[in-house]
Each structure stands twice: as C-alpha cells, then as structure tokens.
C-alpha cells in the first residue's frame, strides 16, 4: 500500500499535462486582454465610421 501511494505521488509530481493546460489558459487570457485593449483603442473611430456610412446610406436612399 505504501509503495503504491509513493508511486502515485511520484507520477503526480512528474505529470506535466496539467501545467501545459494552465500555460495555454494563461496565453489565451493574455491574448483576450490584448484583443479587448486593441478594440477599445479603435472603438471611437470605428463607431464614427459606421455612423458616417449610415448617414450616407440614409441620405442617398431618400427618394
């Protein structure tokens, strides 16, 4: 029984599968933060562009 528990602890200590999953989660979180930051920086410009396009469409669609 004792050797089985020791073997399980050793296998758990050598197992890197969980560490890899955590590393991927950290990378995904960093990428998400970067995307959100980039979108926030161009939000006003993008909003102005859509408003201008909408105004042009409305002006040119009037009979």
N, C-alpha and C positions, 0 to 999 in steps of 0.2 A: 504494500500500500504506500509506504513512504517513498519508494523509488518511483512509483507511478506519479505521485504528486510532484516530486522533484523533476521528473521528465516533463510534465505538463508546464511547470514554471519555466523551465529552460526553453521549451518550444515557444511559449508565450513571449519570452524575452527576445528570442531570435526572429520572431514573426514581424515582418515589415509591411504587411499588407494594410494594416490599419493606419500606419504612418503615411503610406502613399495616398490613401483616401483623404486624410487630413490635409496633406500637401495640395492635392487637387482642389479641395474645398477652399483653401486659402487663396490659391491662384484665381479661382472663379470669383471669389469675393473681391479681390483686388481689381479684376477686370470689370466687374459690375460697378464698382466705385468710380473707375476711370470713365466708363461709358456715361454714367449719370453726371459726372462732372463735365464731360465734353458737351453733353446735351444741354446742360444748364447754361453753359457759356454761350451757346448759339441760339438759345431759346427765343430771345427778343428779336433777333434778326430773322429767324425762321417764321415767327409769328407775323412780323411786318411784311414778309414776302407773301405769305398766304393771304393776308388782308389785301395787299395790292393786287394780287391775282384775282381775288374775289370781286374787288371793286371794278377791275377791268372787264371781267366777265359780265357783271351786272350792267355796266354802262353800255357794253356792246350788244347786249341781249335785249335792250329796250327797243320796241318797235317804233 
